[in-house]
Amino acid sequence: MLDQVKRGLLLSFFIILSFVIIAGCSEDSSSKGDNEESGDSGTVTLRMVESLTSPARTELLKGMIATFEEENPNIKVELISPPLQSADEKISQMLMAEEDIDVLEVRDQTVKQFSNNSFIEDLSAYTSDWEHWDSLNDIAKHGATAIEDTPYFIPYGIYEKTLFYRTDWFEEAGLEVPETWEDMYKAGVELTDPSQNRYGYSFRGGAGSSDYVEFMTWSYVGEDIVQEDGYFTKDGEPMFDTSEAKDALDMFVKMYEDASPPDSISWSYPEMVQGFTSGMTAMLIQDPEVIVTAEENMEEGTWDTAPLPKGVPSEVAQQTAGTAGWGIGAFSKHKEEAWKLISFLSSPEQNLHFAKNNSLIPVHKSAGDDPFFKEGYFSSYIEMNAKPDEYLIADRPVDYKGWGEYRGIAEKDIQSLLLGDMTIDKTLQKWTDYWKSQKEQQ
């Protein structure tokens, strides 16, 4: 009987001990999970996704991130680099799925969509205390706060167009660097020789062609354009409903027909740059990222850059100043750490490094004193920014519901125009009617 009692007590003891062990393990497991979720366990991992990807740029970012991680050993960064062609779509899908993205690339063409859908954070709470906010140049600040005067991203660079030209071809022909579109057309015609597969201009007739009609029209219409409402003039009418717009579109067609390779009717960015760097064309209008490509593929002293050609008779050039940068995802669980990474990447020192190695116009005022940008190929960009009365900035009408649809319509119309299936008057009337309708819906 006594042995039975002992066995019963011993069994009860083991049962109780088992419950204690199980409970202890459960508590440890729960505590560990809570610590990892809050970041208290030690290391926080940030998920960062870029949009304008390229192998060289991704490696550049990885190097900068490595420096950040060395200075912040408790933060690790996972860089996600989707293919360029589908990157914006991929980012949108991730945001719609409310994925935990901490830092993401935001561009002037995506910030409206992201902010309207509450996908990105208002950075005002961070920028109000950021020591480098006031050192940003005016274009960078304008890009950062373009939506409702609210900073949704910190630009890492500015995309502006300038003229690239073959100095050796111009010297050989005894030509001056063009200052207006009329000058450019005359030089382009003179430098065109199809028998030698040489043409005056790298025309863009394919994807993105509407951008070129856009800034040419702005330059011809000139100061009558409303900067904040870039497709309208000061009388409230669409810019396409002007005689200057007709002159601009006529020049656009003439540049193709008389001074450009026939197959440039379908050229987009890669083809037009290749046309210039391969020795087929004498002139190209493009962003500063082409500088690196030209340096890698062309002999030194055979090419240079110059300010954007001006309209006639406006005597001004006008374009949009594209910006892109880093924002914080609304569903991030580590917003403070995310801002720490953004502020590091956006500091004057790191931004200068990124701009130099990615061929961009930097965002801080102090960069204008750096010989790298003050002299040489970047000097034309600095010159334009130093003359705001001659080289104007206009904003695309991204706030209008039909903005995205218009770009597709315009590119199809441009193809029809260049093929002779539409007249200049009919094309301009179609665009005028479209934007009048958009204005009425605002």
N, C-alpha and C positions, 0 to 999 in steps of 0.2 A: 504493500500500500504506500509506504513511504517513497519507494522507488518511483511509483507512478506519479506521486505529487511532484517529486524532483524533476521527472521528465516533463511534466506539464509546465512547471515554472521555467524550465530551461527553454522550452518551445516558445512560451510567451515572450521571453527575453529576446530571442532571436527575431521574432516577428516585429517587436517594438524597434529593435535595432535596425531592421531593414527599412521600416518607415522613416526613421531618422535619416538614414543614408540617402534614401530616395528624395526626401524633402530637401536635404542639403544640396544634393546635386541639382535639383530643380531650381533652387534659389541661386546657385552659382551660375547656372546657365542663363537664367533670367537677367541677373545682374550684368553678365557679360554682354548680352544683347543690348541692354539699355545703354551701356557705356559706348559700344560701337556706334549705335544710332546717334548718340549725342556728340561723338567725337572725343569723349573723355578717355578712351582707351589709349590715346596717343597720337596716331596719325590720321589726318583727314585726306581723303582722295577726292580731288576735283575733276569733274568731267568737262572738258573743253572741246568745242567743235568749231572748225573753221569752214569757210565757204569758198573763198577764192583760192582754191588749192593748186599747188604745183609742187613737184618734188623738191625743188630748191627752196621754196618758201617754207615748206613743212620742216625741212632740216634746219633752216634758220630759226624757226619758232622753237624747235626742240632744244636747240642750243641755249636760247634765252630762258626757256623753262627750266633747264638744268641749273642755270645760274640762280634762278628764283628758288629752286628746291634746296640748293646749297645754303642759301641765306635763311630758308624757312624749313628746317629739317622735319617739322611736324606736318608739312603739307606736301602731298604728292599730286601730280597732274597727269591725267590720262587724256592725251590729245587724239581726237577723232578727226580724220581727214577724208571725207567722202570725195568721190570723183567730181571734178569741177562742173561737168555738165549737169549733174543731178544734185549738187550740194544744197542749194536753196530748198529744193523740194524735200530732200532728206531731212533737213533741219526743221522744216514745217511739220513734217510727219512726226518727228520726235516730240515737238512741242505740243501738237494736237493730242498725242498719246500721254501727255503730262509726264514725260520722262524726266529723270533727275539730271538736267543739264545745268551746270553751274555757270560756265562762261561760254558765250557763243558769239560768233561774228554777226554783226548787224550792219546792214548797208543802207544807203539812202533809198534804195529800191525795195527794201524789205521792212524798214522800221515802222512804216504806217500799218502794215498788216500785223506785225508782231505786237505793236502797242494797242491797236484796236481790239485784238483778241486777248489782251492781258497776258501775253506770253513772256514779256520782259519787264524788268523792274524799272521804276522811276529812280534814277540815281541821284536825285537832288539831295537826299540826306547824306550822301557820301561826298558829292562835289562841293557842298557848302563848306566842308572842312578840309578839302584837298588843297594842299599848298601849291599845286601846279595848275589849278584851273585858270587863274588869271594870266598865266604865261602862254596859254593856247592862243593861236592867231585867230583873227576874226572869222575866217572861212571854216576853221575847225569848230569853233563855237557855234557858228550858224548851222553846220551840219548836225552837231550833237543835239541841238535844241529845235530842230526844224518842225517837230510835231508838238503843237500846243506849248511852245516855249519851254519844253521839259527835256532835260538830258536823259536820253534812253541808252546812249552808248558814248564811249570816249573814242574819237577817231584816232586811228594809227597812221593815217596818211591821207593825202588829197590827190584826187585824180583830175588833172586838167590836161587839155589837149594843147599841143603846140605843133609847129611845122618842123618836120625833119626834111633835110634836103641834101643832095649830092653836091658838095662844094667843088669837086673836080669837074663835074659836068657843067656847072654854072660858069666856072672860070674858063673852061675850054670854049664855051659859047659866048663869053663876054657878057654874061647876064648879071644883073643886080638881084639881091635877095628880094623876093616879092613882099610888098607891104599891104597890098589889097588883093581881093579876089580877081580883079581885072588883071593885075600884074601877074598873078599866079596862072591865070588862064593863058595869057600870052607866052609866058615862059614855058608852060606845059606843052603848048602847041609846037614851039620852036624846038623843044628837046625830044619830041616824038619822032621816031623813025622805025616804023614797023618792020622794015627790011632787016634791021639789026636787032629786032625784038627789044627795042628801047622805047619807053613811053614816059610822058611827063609826070603822070600822077598815079598813085595807088588808090584807085577808086573803090568805094564800098557800096555795092549794089545789093548784097545779100542781107543776112541777118544783121540787124543794127544799123541799116541804112537810114532809118528815120532820124537817128541821132545827128546825122550829117545835114540833112535837110533842116533839122531843128536849129542847130547853131549857125548855119548859113543864113537862115531867115532872121534869126535874132540880130546878126551882125548888120544885115541890110536895113531892117526896121529901126535898129539902134535904140536910142534913149526913149523912144515912145513905148517900149515894152515895159510892162509892170513887173518888177523883179519878183515880187511875191506870188504873182499869178502869171507865170511866164508865157502862156499861150495867148495872152490878151494884151491889147494896147490900152493906153490911158483913157480912151473913150469907151472902154468896156467891150469892144468888138474883138473877135478872133484875129490874131496876127496874120492869118492866111487871107484875110479880106482886105489886103493892102496892095498897092502897086509895087511896093518894095518886095513883098513876098513873091510876086510874079517874076521880078528881076532875079531874085535869089534862086528860084526853082529853074528858071531858064539857064542860069549859070551852072547849076547842078547838072543839068542834062548836057550842056556843052562840054563840061569837064569830062564827062564820060565819053561822049561821041568823038571829041576831037583830040583828047590828050591821055586816054587811058586804054589799057589792054581790053579787047573785046570781051574776054571771059570774066573781067572784073564785075560784070553785071551780077554775078553770083558770089563775089568775094565777101568774106566776113573778116574778122580780126586776123586769124592766122595767115590767110592768103595775102591780105594787103601788106602785112608786115614782111612776109616772105618775098613779095614782089619788090619791096624796097631793098632789103638786106641782100638779096641775090643778085642785084644789079640790073633788074628789069625796069624799075621806075626811078624817076628823079626826085619825087616829092611824096611825102606821106604826112598825114595829120593824125597824131595818136597821143596816147598817154605816156608818162615818163617811164613806164616799165619797159618800153621799147629800147631805152638807152642801153640796158644790159645786153639785150639781144643784138643790137647793132655793134656794140663793142666786141662781142664774141665772134661776129660773123663778117665784119667789115674792116678794111685797113684804116688805121689811124690817119687822119688828115683828109679822108675822102668824103666826110659827111659832117654835118653840124645841125644845130637846132636854131630856130628863130621864132619870134612871137607869132601868134595866130594872125592870119591875114584879116584885114578890116573890110567892112562893107563899103559900098559906094551908093550914095554920097554920105553915109552916116559918119564915116571916119572913126568908127569904133568896131571892136570885135567883142563878141559876147558868147558865153557858153555857160553850161552848168558846171559847178565845182563838185564833182562826185566825192563822197566821203564814205568810209567804212571803218569799223572799229569793233570794240569789245563791249558787250553788255552782259547783264546777269539774268539768268533764266528765272522766271517767276516761281518755278517749282523746286528751285535749289534749296537744299537743307543746310547749305554752308555759305550763306550770302556774305558774311564778314570775310571769310577766307577768299571767296571769289573776288571781292573788291580788292583785297590785298594783292592778288595776282594782277588784276587790271591796272591798279595804280602803279605797280612795278613795271609792267609792260609799257605804260603810258608816260613814264617819267621822261624828262628831256634827254637823259643819257641813253636810255634803252630805245626811245623812239628814234633818235638820231641814228643809232646802230641799225635798227630795222629799216629805216628809210633809205639809208645808204646801200644796204645789201639787198633791198627789194625794189630799188629804183622808184621811190615815191617822193612826193613833196612832203616834208615833215610838218608836224602840227604845232610846234612851239616856235615862238617869235625868235628865240635865240639862235635857231638853226640858220637864219639868214646871214649870220656873221661867219658861218663855217665856210672855208674856201671851197670845200667840195660842192656846195650849192651856189656859192657866190660867183664861181668861175666855171668855165667849161660848159658842158652840155646842159646843165640845169639852170644856167644863168638866164635863159629865155623865160623860164617859169618865174624866176625871181623878178625879172624885169616887168613882166605883165602884172604881177601882184603889187609891184611898187607904183603902178600907174592905174589906179582903180577908175579914173575918169575916161580912160581910153579902152581898157579891157574890163568889160562889165561882166557881172554874174547874174544869171536869171535862174529861177526855180522852176523845175518841171511841175506840171499840174497833177501831182500824185494824189491830191485830196479828192479829185473828181472820181466818181464811180466808174466812169468809162475809160480811165487812163490805160489800164492794162489791155483792154480790148482795142483801143485805138492803135497801139503800137503794131499789133498784128494786121489791122486794116491798112495802116499806112505803108507797111512793107510790101503788101500785095499790090497796093496802088502804085508804088514806086516801080515795081517790076513791070506793071502794065504801061506806065509812063515811058520807061526806058525802051520797051519793046515797040512803042508806037501805038499801043492799043487804047491809050487815054491821052487827052491833050492836057497841057498845063492848066488851062482855064477850068476844065472839068475837074481835074484833081484838086485844085485849090477850092473850088466851090463845094466839093464833097467834104473836104476837111473843115471848111468854114461852117457848113450846116451842122456837122457833127459837134463842133465845139459850141455853137450857139445853143444846141439842144442840151449839152452838158451844163452850160451856164444856167439855163432855165431850171434845171433840176437841182441846183445847189440850194 
